[in-house]
Amino acid sequence: MKLDNSLKTIISLYIVTVAFWLVLIIIAKYSFTEESSLQSFRLFTQIPLMIIPFVGGILGLKNSMSWGGRKSIMGRSSLFLSSGLIAWASGMIAWNYYIFFTNIEIPYPSFADVGYVLGLLFFIIGISILSKAIGVKFALRNIQGKILLFIIPVIVIIISIYLLINIARGGVLIDISGSYLKLFFDLLYPLGDVVILTVISLVYFLSKDILGGKYKFPVLILLTGFLVFYISDFMFSYTTTNGTYFNGHLVDFLFTTSMFILSAGLLMLNPNFHGENDITNI
């Protein structure tokens, strides 16, 4: 499979990021520098978290035009998935502004959270539209599909309550002593994670017998990216709740990896990428 320039760009950015993380880990392990300098180095791990989804989103928008933009299902899906990456990157732009250009602790909620939440919303819309293109609606016509439509959300909700609330937040979903805006984001983040995991689980289990051909791999890559994103969000909630998170924590590498996987999957979902055999009625 020949890689196009867009995919090569994203892969190159991720390789540089991995190399930087390896150097950072070696410096930390063998104490090659003072703790204050190490903390300064760790701040730079936030830059790829901004660049990779932004570049992936911009290149993804170009992809959506190859599908005909809003005129086709795949075009609309690519448009929203790309917008999700750009929105998430905008959250990281705000986050980087706080850590590099201000001397205050990053507030919660902040403009960064607006970008993250918009990213979640666009991701959910994008993957939902994609499910139409890969034939999920046909799977819902049989009994097995209808059973899965009921069972999967229940399982996901149970798992998410255990992971995102009992473990990650110490059994507390919201802090009623906070502002209404904080309560809003406290509810929205786990809700968004639950919806994303539910949608990708439904897409996978309802379409695995239908999905095939040249676009099977890109779709699976996208679903994997969302799964890694869910795990990253869980780890972030867990480490911030128990006070062990810091800029440059390994959870940031997980987030970076999820943004890379999502970007790569989106760029591979290109009508010109594989050559022959167009995808079905999209």
Phi, psi and omega per residue, in radians:
M1 nan 2.144 -3.113
K2 -1.457 2.299 -3.135
L3 -1.519 2.364 3.075
D4 -1.505 3.023 -3.042
N5 -1.122 -0.594 3.135
S6 -1.079 -0.825 -3.131
L7 -1.187 -0.651 3.095
K8 -1.076 -0.649 3.141
T9 -1.107 -0.833 -3.123
I10 -1.137 -0.744 3.127
I11 -1.098 -0.724 3.136
S12 -1.100 -0.756 3.106
L13 -1.064 -0.696 -3.132
Y14 -1.230 -0.677 3.114
I15 -1.069 -0.771 3.095
V16 -1.074 -0.711 3.127
T17 -1.095 -0.799 3.123
V18 -1.062 -0.744 3.132
A19 -1.063 -0.741 3.124
F20 -1.110 -0.751 3.120
W21 -1.093 -0.692 3.118
L22 -1.098 -0.752 3.095
V23 -1.082 -0.752 -3.137
L24 -1.085 -0.748 3.136
I25 -1.120 -0.728 3.131
I26 -1.126 -0.750 3.111
I27 -1.057 -0.760 -3.124
A28 -1.177 -0.733 -3.071
K29 -1.166 -0.722 -3.052
Y30 -1.788 0.175 3.040
S31 0.899 0.900 -3.140
F32 -1.320 -0.191 -3.124
T33 -2.564 2.919 3.127
E34 -1.224 2.771 -3.089
E35 -1.055 -0.667 -3.128
S36 -1.130 -0.696 3.107
S37 -1.202 -0.652 3.110
L38 -1.093 -0.725 3.115
Q39 -1.104 -0.630 3.102
S40 -1.166 -0.721 3.094
F41 -1.075 -0.693 -3.099
R42 -1.092 -0.502 3.135
L43 -1.052 -0.537 -3.080
F44 -1.256 -0.178 3.059
T45 -1.206 -0.285 -3.125
Q46 -1.384 -0.326 -3.102
I47 -1.200 -0.820 3.065
P48 -1.063 -0.513 3.103
L49 -1.133 -0.374 3.090
M50 -1.624 -0.755 -3.011
I51 -1.269 -0.813 -3.039
I52 -1.058 -0.888 3.130
P53 -1.182 -0.539 3.134
F54 -1.169 -0.842 3.122
V55 -1.127 -0.753 3.112
G56 -1.060 -0.680 3.136
G57 -1.192 -0.756 3.132
I58 -1.099 -0.795 3.123
L59 -1.164 -0.559 3.099
G60 -1.167 -0.629 3.082
L61 -1.087 -0.669 3.062
K62 -1.093 -0.685 3.084
N63 -1.031 -0.763 -3.076
S64 -1.084 -0.556 3.101
M65 -1.189 -0.543 3.100
S66 -1.145 -0.447 3.102
W67 -1.543 -0.065 -3.104
G68 1.722 0.213 3.109
G69 1.100 -2.366 -3.079
R70 -1.232 -0.140 -3.097
K71 -1.302 -0.331 -3.118
S72 -2.168 2.766 3.122
I73 -1.089 -0.796 -3.129
M74 -1.147 -0.619 3.094
G75 -1.104 -0.767 3.132
R76 -1.178 -0.706 3.117
S77 -1.065 -0.838 3.132
S78 -1.086 -0.646 3.139
L79 -1.083 -0.821 -3.119
F80 -1.262 -0.674 3.098
L81 -1.112 -0.704 3.098
S82 -1.145 -0.732 3.114
S83 -1.106 -0.605 3.085
G84 -1.098 -0.748 3.106
L85 -1.120 -0.767 -3.124
I86 -1.165 -0.716 3.118
A87 -1.102 -0.748 3.123
W88 -1.122 -0.694 3.092
A89 -1.103 -0.631 3.120
S90 -1.139 -0.598 3.038
G91 -1.087 -0.697 3.122
M92 -1.235 -0.520 3.057
I93 -1.084 -0.778 3.096
A94 -1.115 -0.750 3.135
W95 -1.043 -0.801 3.140
N96 -1.156 -0.588 3.081
Y97 -1.064 -0.781 -3.135
Y98 -1.077 -0.778 -3.019
I99 -1.411 -0.423 -3.098
F100 -1.779 -0.451 -3.005
F101 -2.118 0.005 3.070
T102 -2.244 2.812 3.117
N103 -1.889 0.352 -3.118
I104 -1.885 2.738 3.049
E105 -1.188 2.452 -3.107
I106 -1.070 2.100 -3.100
P107 -1.286 2.766 3.029
Y108 -2.375 2.148 -0.067
P109 -1.367 2.863 3.128
S110 -2.467 -3.078 3.085
F111 -1.085 -0.469 3.096
A112 -1.060 -0.725 -3.110
D113 -1.163 -0.537 3.079
V114 -1.092 -0.767 3.114
G115 -1.115 -0.751 -3.130
Y116 -1.102 -0.764 -3.104
V117 -1.183 -0.717 3.074
L118 -1.092 -0.669 3.082
G119 -1.045 -0.787 3.099
L120 -1.014 -0.801 -3.124
L121 -1.060 -0.842 -3.137
F122 -1.136 -0.661 3.099
F123 -1.052 -0.805 -3.116
I124 -1.086 -0.783 3.122
I125 -1.111 -0.782 -3.104
G126 -1.084 -0.792 -3.115
I127 -1.278 -0.508 3.080
S128 -1.171 -0.736 3.092
I129 -1.137 -0.703 3.132
L130 -1.051 -0.597 -3.125
S131 -1.067 -0.533 3.102
K132 -1.182 -0.674 -3.090
A133 -1.206 -0.508 -3.072
I134 -1.717 0.146 2.943
G135 1.575 0.369 3.132
V136 -1.049 -0.635 -3.096
K137 -1.067 -0.519 3.121
F138 -1.238 -0.589 3.130
A139 -1.192 -0.427 -3.116
L140 -1.367 -0.074 -3.136
R141 -1.425 -0.268 3.137
N142 -1.842 2.937 -3.074
I143 -1.093 -0.748 -3.121
Q144 -1.035 -0.745 3.131
G145 -1.108 -0.717 3.141
K146 -1.175 -0.622 3.097
I147 -1.148 -0.780 3.123
L148 -1.099 -0.627 3.120
L149 -1.065 -0.521 3.114
F150 -1.531 -0.769 -3.016
I151 -1.262 -0.782 -3.037
I152 -1.037 -0.834 3.106
P153 -1.049 -0.652 3.126
V154 -1.096 -0.812 3.139
I155 -1.093 -0.782 -3.131
V156 -1.093 -0.733 3.134
I157 -1.105 -0.752 3.135
I158 -1.106 -0.812 3.129
I159 -1.084 -0.746 -3.082
S160 -1.206 -0.667 3.080
I161 -1.056 -0.737 3.137
Y162 -1.173 -0.819 -3.068
L163 -1.350 -0.909 -2.984
L164 -1.405 -0.388 -3.119
I165 -1.945 -1.019 -3.077
N166 -1.113 -0.762 -3.092
I167 -1.602 -0.999 -3.020
A168 -1.145 -0.614 -3.053
R169 -2.019 0.258 3.084
G170 1.119 0.492 3.109
G171 1.482 0.035 -3.122
V172 -1.968 2.054 3.140
L173 -1.374 -0.834 -3.099
I174 -2.333 2.672 3.058
D175 -1.796 1.823 -3.039
I176 -1.216 -0.179 3.125
S177 -1.415 -0.180 -3.109
G178 -1.465 -3.138 3.140
S179 -1.283 2.892 3.107
Y180 -1.108 -0.604 3.121
L181 -1.149 -0.696 3.099
K182 -1.155 -0.721 3.094
L183 -1.049 -0.689 3.140
F184 -1.038 -0.858 -3.124
F185 -1.246 -0.592 3.092
D186 -1.042 -0.629 3.118
L187 -1.421 -0.640 -3.015
L188 -1.221 -0.677 -3.098
Y189 -1.077 -0.972 3.122
P190 -1.126 -0.586 3.104
L191 -1.094 -0.772 3.117
G192 -1.076 -0.730 3.116
D193 -1.099 -0.735 3.139
V194 -1.090 -0.786 -3.116
V195 -1.121 -0.757 -3.140
I196 -1.082 -0.835 -3.137
L197 -1.120 -0.648 3.112
T198 -1.113 -0.825 -3.089
V199 -1.125 -0.808 -3.097
I200 -1.198 -0.550 3.098
S201 -1.182 -0.753 3.106
L202 -1.115 -0.765 -3.136
V203 -1.046 -0.779 -3.100
Y204 -1.177 -0.930 -3.020
F205 -1.264 -0.490 3.134
L206 -1.486 -0.342 -3.057
S207 -1.985 -0.054 -3.031
K208 -1.113 -0.463 3.101
D209 -1.538 -0.215 -3.130
I210 -1.760 -0.730 -3.036
L211 -1.116 2.267 3.129
G212 -2.887 -3.048 3.101
G213 1.338 -2.832 -2.984
K214 -1.224 -0.330 -3.103
Y215 -1.706 0.052 3.116
K216 -1.092 -0.826 -3.087
F217 -1.104 -0.861 3.108
P218 -1.011 -0.687 3.129
V219 -1.138 -0.750 3.108
L220 -1.115 -0.630 3.082
I221 -1.098 -0.777 3.107
L222 -1.053 -0.806 -3.135
L223 -1.098 -0.670 3.088
T224 -1.108 -0.710 3.114
G225 -1.049 -0.726 3.112
F226 -1.192 -0.598 3.087
L227 -1.142 -0.775 3.103
V228 -1.112 -0.634 3.097
F229 -1.102 -0.754 3.110
Y230 -1.050 -0.813 3.133
I231 -1.092 -0.707 3.135
S232 -1.090 -0.756 -3.133
D233 -1.138 -0.672 3.076
F234 -1.077 -0.827 -3.122
M235 -1.126 -0.642 3.116
F236 -1.136 -0.797 3.117
S237 -1.069 -0.718 -3.118
Y238 -1.127 -0.820 -3.074
T239 -1.267 -0.569 3.097
T240 -1.272 -0.588 3.117
T241 -1.176 -0.759 -3.117
N242 -1.572 0.105 3.021
G243 1.329 0.347 -3.111
T244 -1.787 -0.064 -3.129
Y245 -1.344 2.526 2.983
F246 -2.620 2.746 3.092
N247 -1.086 2.137 -3.061
G248 1.783 0.093 3.030
H249 -1.147 2.695 -3.126
L250 -1.052 -0.367 3.080
V251 -1.107 -0.494 3.082
D252 -1.184 -0.576 3.066
F253 -1.178 -0.642 3.073
L254 -1.096 -0.782 3.099
F255 -1.059 -0.768 3.125
T256 -1.063 -0.728 3.132
T257 -1.124 -0.701 3.128
S258 -1.129 -0.693 3.114
M259 -1.159 -0.639 3.090
F260 -1.143 -0.806 -3.114
I261 -1.111 -0.756 3.119
L262 -1.098 -0.748 3.130
S263 -1.117 -0.780 -3.124
A264 -1.109 -0.779 3.124
G265 -1.078 -0.714 3.135
L266 -1.129 -0.725 -3.112
L267 -1.258 -0.477 3.080
M268 -1.349 -0.319 3.106
L269 -1.474 1.145 -2.999
N270 -2.240 2.244 -3.102
P271 -1.090 -0.387 -3.119
N272 -1.701 -0.047 -3.011
F273 -1.375 -0.643 -3.020
H274 -1.781 -0.152 3.113
G275 1.605 -1.829 -2.937
E276 -1.584 3.086 3.068
N277 0.998 1.556 3.131
D278 -1.210 2.696 3.119
I279 -1.220 2.773 -3.058
T280 -1.150 2.616 3.020
N281 0.096 1.276 -3.112
I282 -2.236 nan nan
